[in-house]
């Protein structure tokens, strides 16, 4: 279903194919359908279900991935009709985040998002009710397995939320200490796969890794580096932004995104070699606006320029003030980027001083 202002179908589908490969699948084919609204039972039309059923036998596919969120009923009906596993985009993205989460908090947040996604999809029919009346007496032997499962999931959700809340308090404490120590923070943001982690690692090498005891318990993706002028800053990697991010995940990652809201400076990393880089950049700004962080000072970093043959394109990109072209892989222009960070922080700090009494 195409909506105004959204990505066109073929762009979105080729991104879905990339996501599927990232998750470890091999893509053997794709189909799409234009409809005024999704079918309530199957999302797509019955004819299309038939078509996919034939195509999947021909191609030997054992999973079908939909680019939009399916209702639990649609997913079930499709699985029955096609006889294979049916997954939607949110589930695929959750799977990728689950594979990639490294920190304890990150893992908890992904688990939370997955539980919330799975809860309404549990147990197939959704009509299996306890044989004993509602309320009193529903716990214990009279309870169906489905209810036991649901209750376990809810209780796990509560436990995780509690633990995340504690971690958040801890993180706020650290942030307060950092702010008291006046170490400016720079957050790396960007569409998923733009090269944020690569850049973080490269900049850590380029800058001098400072002795880091006070912040030893920070998330491992925050590094303390020394700029050419001798000033120290904290560099924080954030989650990758992506279009149609599952809402369960947005809620779960709000904590991580707080780092963005609190940062003194943002580095917006763009994969300059990607044909859809402009749309990806817009998707990032959309999230920034939602966070209320779109007025922060930003350096736009066009990355992967080693993969761009047409130098005119790069020249056009860096014509905007506050932007720079780099290659996190080969290290081109990273020294200039560090100087730019230094200059931007100077003026950002000067601006803040003006606001102080
Ligand atoms: P993230 O999702 O934004 O953290 O992206 P990663 O840092 O994981 O990078 C995604 C992919 O792009 C990896 O395969 C990197 O090796 C590659 N990559 C990152 N920077 C560059 C670059 O400057 N040039 C090229 N050619 N590849 C890069």
Boltz pocket constraint, residues with backbone or C-beta under 6 A from the ligand:
constraints:
  - pocket:
      binder: B
      contacts: [[A, 190], [A, 191], [A, 192], [A, 193], [A, 194], [A, 195], [A, 196], [A, 197], [A, 198], [A, 199], [A, 240], [A, 303], [A, 304], [A, 305], [A, 306], [A, 307], [A, 326], [A, 327], [A, 328], [A, 329], [A, 330]]
      max_distance: 6.0
